[in-house]
Amino acid sequence: MNRESIPSIHFYDQDFVDLYDRSWVWIDEHWTQGTEQNGFSGNYISYEGQKTISQFHSCLCALFLNYSNQVYSPFDMLDFFYSKQEENGAIRSEYSVEDGKPVFSSDNPEGVVLPLFAYAEYLFYHKIGNKKRLKDIVPVLENYFNWLREMFQKENGLFSVPVSACLTGNVPREQTCYPVDFNTMVAINALYLANIGDILNDKELSFRYKRLYFSLKTRINNLMWDPETRFYYDLDENENRIPLKIIGSFWTMLAEIPNDERAAFMVEYLKDPAYFGTDNPFPSVSVDSPCYREDVTGCCGAVIPFNVYGVVKGLEKYGEYVFARECAIRNMYFILDTLHPEGDKPGDVWEAYLPNKEGIPAAEGEFPRKRFLPQACLMTIALMIEDIIGLDVSLPRKTVYWTVPNLEVMGIENLSLKRNLITILSNKNARGWEIRLESEKLYYFTIEIIEEKKKKTLPIPSGKCSMLIDKL
């Protein structure tokens, strides 16, 4: 691995920087070439004992490989699944590492899984800027969406899938017929397909998926929202709400489903230690649930990175930047504590963590997997850059937003922005807080310091420059 090709970060806690750097080393060590037998023409992130290549976890990998400056292409991992699309539009959740054939299970005979393709492709576009790719893959995404509708959408407009498709392990959802997390993911898929239509200036595509999105949003709000407890729930086959509070309900915020009033109630659940506001946010089920145990086994009660990612991104949608960043930082400290435990016992990164003390849940089958990078690197790379440092980059717009509660010593070096490497660093000197910027070409930089209520957008010319925050 050419370490200089990867963006480097600066942060006041060096342990965070070391974990970020080590994550790229782990990715390099697990970067595996596909074979002629499995039909994987590119590379993917492997893990010990791997037997299948997972659609959902490949999408998760795409969310942080975006930041590799294309040293590790995020495209191959999704293109493999697109190449497997069947005539009816189906793309299965898992394919064999040995021969590339779909892998089914008795509790998920169609191999359906939480759909994230459109969301991942939208983020690809803003990080890498390939509009031609969007044009090429829209037919694949539409055919896949149509398959989901034909197979799993019922007369009430909601989607009914096996709960194993939601990847919640031993969380007790036996009575669930209409999972809130799966329906929300379909809404996210429709929303971002509509956004892709806007990017392509395809009004018909945009309108079609906005209509599907608003239709599903209305049904989720009408049927899954409970006005007494002020929460979204799974439904049983008779459309009765099942009173188990699961973390997947908060994906509704990423999908922009609750109005501001409902979102405020949801945020209170996330802050309250009696529900989801544990020391290490956020457990898979509410602390007050009958199935919650401090001695966590399997997924039930575990803190799983992709749930943390989804909640943090949802909080951003409703302006909760400070709380979102605080939760990301708290989660990182628990990852570090488990990586560097006290005593002589070796540590590592894992697929899941405990909610109120360092360590991992008791095993259930293969879960939690050690050094399972599709989950771990969501935190150590994606949320590290986007929320802990606070950068939101759009390559096509040539814009960088930097949102922070207050200024600290931090920043990023050599981040790719449209064949243009940029550096943004904050530091304090005799003149006060200064931001140093370096770029090969013009781009637009917005800094927002929440606690000081300062916000400024400036064109950053090529070369080196700096700005004093006191002068804003």
N, C-alpha and C positions, 0 to 999 in steps of 0.2 A: 504494500500500500504506500502510495506517495502521500505522506501526511500533509505536505504543504498544499496539496490540491483540495483538501477538505477545509471548509471554513473553520476558523478557530474562534473560541469565545473567551471573554473576560468576565469574571464575576468576583464579588468580594469574598465569597467562600470558595477557596481553592479546591475543596473536596468535590464541589459541583463540577468544576472545570475538569478535574481528573476523571470523574465518572463519564462525562461527555466524551473526552478523548479516548477513554478505554472502550466505550461503546463502539466507536469506529474500528478499533482494533479487533473487537469481537466480531463485528460484521465482516471484516476482511477474512478472519479465520473461518467463518461459516459460509462464505460466499462460494456457492457450489454450481458447477456447470451441469446443465441438463444433459440427458443422454439420448441417443438415437431411439432407444427402446421406449422411453417415456414421452418422447416428442417435445420435450422442453428445449427449445432452440437457444435459449439464453441462460442467464444465471438466476439463482434464487438463494434466499437465506435458509439454510438447513439447521437442523438441531439433532442432538444425540437420539438415536433410536427412531428416527423419522421413517414412517411408512407411507404417508400420504402428503400431498401438497394441497393446502387448504385455501379455498377462495377467500374466506373472510380474513384470514391472517395475512394473505398476500396483499389485500387492500390495506391492512394496517401497516405493513412494511412500506407501502407506497407513501404513506403520510410522513415518514421521516427520511426515506431515501431521497425525497425531493431536495433535501439540504446537502446532498453529497457533491454538489456541482457536477452531477452526472458521472462521477467516478464509478458509482454503483447505480446502474440504470434502474429506475422504478418501473419502466415500461414493460420489460420482459415478463415480470411476475403476473401482470394482468393480461398481457397478450397471449400467454399460455392458455388462460381460461377462455378468452375470446376464440382461440383456434379450436376449442373443444365444443363450441356451440352446436347444438343439434338442430335439425330442420324445424322443430316446433319452437325453437328459441331457448330451450333449456340449457343452462350451464349448471353443472352439479357442484355441490359444496366441496367435494374432495376427489382427488385423482391419485392413483397409485404412483409412487416413486419408481416402481419397477417397470411397469408397462404402460403407464399413462391412462389406464382405463378408469372410468368412474367407480367410486367406492360407495356402496349403499349400506344402510343398516336397517334392521327390522323396525326401529322406532322412527325412522325417517326414510321411507322407501323411495321418495322422489329426490332425495339429496338436496333439499332446499336449505338456504341459510340466510342470515341477515344480509340484505342487499346494500352494498356500499360502493358499487362501481361508479355511479354518476358523481357522487360526492368526491371520490378519489380523483376522477378525471378532471373535475372542476378545479381542484387544488393543483393538479399537474399543470393546468393551463396557466394559472397565476404564478407558479413557481418556475416554469420552464418555457411557457409561451408558444406552444405549437398548435396553431389553429387548424392546420391541415389534419392533425391527429384527431381533433374533435369531429371534423367532418367525416373522417373515415370510420370512427367507432360509433357514431350515433345510430346507424342501423342495427349494430349489435346490441346496444343498450336498449333500443326500442323493442327489438324482438324478445329480449330477456324480460323486459317489463310486461310485455303482452303475455308471455308464458306464465309469469307470476299471477296475472289477473285471471287468465283462463283456468288455471289449476286451483287457485287458492282463494279467490275473491267470492264471497257469498252474496246472497240477495240483499243483505243489509248494508252492503258496501264495504264491510270489513274483511280482513284476510284471516283465514283459519289455517294454521300450520301446526305440525307437531312441536311441542315445547323444546324438543332437542334441537330444533332449528335455531333457537334463541341462544344456545351455548351457555345456559345457566346451570348446567350440571345438576347437583342434588338439591337445588332450591325447590321446595315442594309446590309444584304447579300442575298436579295431576288433573285438576278439574278445569284447567284453562283450555278454552276453545279458540278464543280470540286474544292473542298475546299483545299487550300494549306496546312492548318494545319492537316486535316485528312490524306491527301496523305503523308505528312511528317511523321505522326505517324505510318502509315503502313510501311514506310521505316525504321523507328526506330525499329519496331517490327521485321522486316526481319533481320536487322543488328544484333540485340541481339539474335535472334534465331541462326544465324550463329556463334556468339560468344559462345553460349551454345554448339553448335556442336563442337567447338574447345576444350572446357573444357572437353567434354565427349570423345574426340578423335574420333568423328564420322565424318569422312571426307566427306561422302555423304551428311549428314545433313548440314554441314558447307558450302559445295560447292553449294548445292541447294538454300540455302537462301542468300548466297552472290550473286549468279546470279540474284535472284529476287530483292535484294537490289540495285544492280548496274543498273538493268533495270529501276527501278522506279526512282532512282537518276538521270539517264540520261533524262528521260521524264520530271521530275520536272525542271531540269536545262534548257532543250530545250524549254519547253512550258510556264513555269510559271515565268521565269526570264525575266525582262524587261531591255534591255541594255541601254535605255535612262535614266530612273530614277534609275536604278541599285537596283532593289528590286524584291522580289517574290510576285506574286499576285494570287488570285483566278481566275478561268476561268469560262466563261459562257458556255452555251450548244454548242456554235459554236467555242469554244476554244479561244475566245477573252479574253485578260486580263482585269480584272475589277479594275479600278484605285483607290482602297481603301486600304490604308496601315494598316494592322492589326498586332497585336503583335504575332499572331500565325505563321507568316512568319518566325520568328526567331527560331522556332523549327528546321528549316533546319540546323542550326548550331550544335544543339545537334545530328542531324542525319548525320553530316559531309558531307552535300551536296554541299555547296559552296566551290570553291577553295580559296586559301589565298587572292587573289585579290578581289573576290566578298565578302568574309567575312569582309575585311577591310572596304568596302563601308557600309555593314550592321552595323558594329560597330560604324561608324560615325553617322548613324541614331539614335543609342541608346544614343550617347553622346550629340546630338544636342537638346536643349530645344524646338526647333521649330517642332520637330518630336516626339521622344520617351524619350528624356532626361529630363523629368519633375523632380521637386524636389523629389517627391516620384516615383521612377522608377518602372514599366514601364506601361503606360496606354494601354488599349486594342485596341485603335485606335490612329493613329498619330494626334498630336495636329493640324496639318494643314488640317485635314479632315473636310469636310462640316458638318459631323454629330457630331464632337467633341464639347462639351460644358463644361465650367468650373463648372457649376451647374449640375454635373453628375447625370443622372437617370439610374438605372439598370446597366447592364454590359458595355454599350457604354461609353468609356472613363475612366472606373474604373480600378484601380490597383488591380489585382486578384493574390493571392499568387502562384497558380500553373503556371501562366505565368511568374512571377518573377523567380520561380525555374527553369523553362525551359530555360529562357534567360541566367541566371547565369551559368547553366551547359553547355550551348552552348558556352559562352565566355571562359570557362575553356578549351574547346576543341581546341581553337585557341590561347591559351597562354595568355589570358587577365585576369590573376588572380587578379591583383591589382584593375582593374576597376570592376570586378565581386564582389570582397569583398566590395568595396566602395558602390556599389549599394545595396548589402544585408544589410549593416549597415544602410544606409539611410532608407531603407524600415522598418527596425526594429524600428527606432526612430519614424516613423509615427504610427506604431502599438502601441508603448508605449504612444505616445501623445493621441491616441484615447482611450487607456485603462485608462489613468489618465488625463482626461480633466480638464481644469481650472474651478473653481467654484464648486458648489454643485452637478452638474449633474453626475450621475454614468457612468462609462465607462465599456468597455468590448472589447473582440477581435471579429472580424467579418470576413465575407466571402470576403469582398472587401473594398477598401479604396479610398480616393480622391487623385488625382495626384499632386495637388499643395498646399494643406492645410490639416490640420488634420480633421478627420471625415470620414464619410461613404457616399456612393451615396444615393440619394433618392430611396425609395423602388419601385420595380417593381414586383408585386406578392410577393413571399416569399423572393426574393433576395433584399439585402444581408441578410443572416441568421446570427443571433447572436451566438457567441461561436460555430461556425462551425469548429470543430477541424481538419477535413481532410484538410482544407485549411490553417488555422492559424498555425498548428504545423509543416507544411512544412518549415515555416520561423523560428519559435521559437525553433525548435529542429534540423531538418535536415540541414538547411543552417547555423544555429548557429554553429554546430559542423564542418561541411564540409568546409564552406567558411569564416565565421567570425573568428573562431579559426583556421581553415585551415587544418583539418585532413582528410586523405584519407586512409582508413583501408581495407586491404585484408586479411581475415582470412586464406584462403587456402595457400596463399603465405607467411603467417606469416610476413607481411610487414606493416609498418606505414609510410606514407609520410606526412611530415608537411611542408606546403608551406605558408610562410608569407611575406608580403612586408618588414617589419622590426620587430624586437623583441619587444614584449610588455608583461606585466604581464598577462599570460593566460595559459590555459592547460585543461587537463581532468584527472579525477581519476576514477579508477575501471571500465574501459571499457573492455568488454569481448573480448578476442582474442583467439579462439580455447581452450576453457576451461582454459583460462589463463587471469587473470585480470591484466591490465597494467595501469600505471599512468605516465603522461608526463606533466611536469610543467616548465614554464620558470619564472625566477626571476632575479633581479639585486642585487648584493651585492658588497662588497669591491673589489672583484676580477674581476668584470664585469658581463656580462650576463651569467647566468648559467642555464642549463636545467637539471632538476632532473628526473630520470627515475626509475621506479620500475616495476618488472615483476616476475611472478612465473616461467616462462620458457623463453628460447631463442627466440628472434624475431629480425627482421632487421628494423632499423630505418633510414629514410632519412630526413634530414632537409635541406630546401632551403630557404635562406633569399634573396629575390629578389633584394632589393635595395643595399645590400652589395655584391651581386654576389657571394654568398657563397653557396656551396652545398656539402653535405657529407653524405655517407651511412656507418653505423656502425652496427655490430652485438651487440645486447643488451643482456647480459647474465642474468640469473635468479638472483634475489636479487635486491639491490639498487645500483645505480651508478649515476654519473653526468658528464656533459661535459661543458667546458668553450668555449663559442663561439669565443672568441679572439684567441683560440688555433687552430681553424679549418683551 
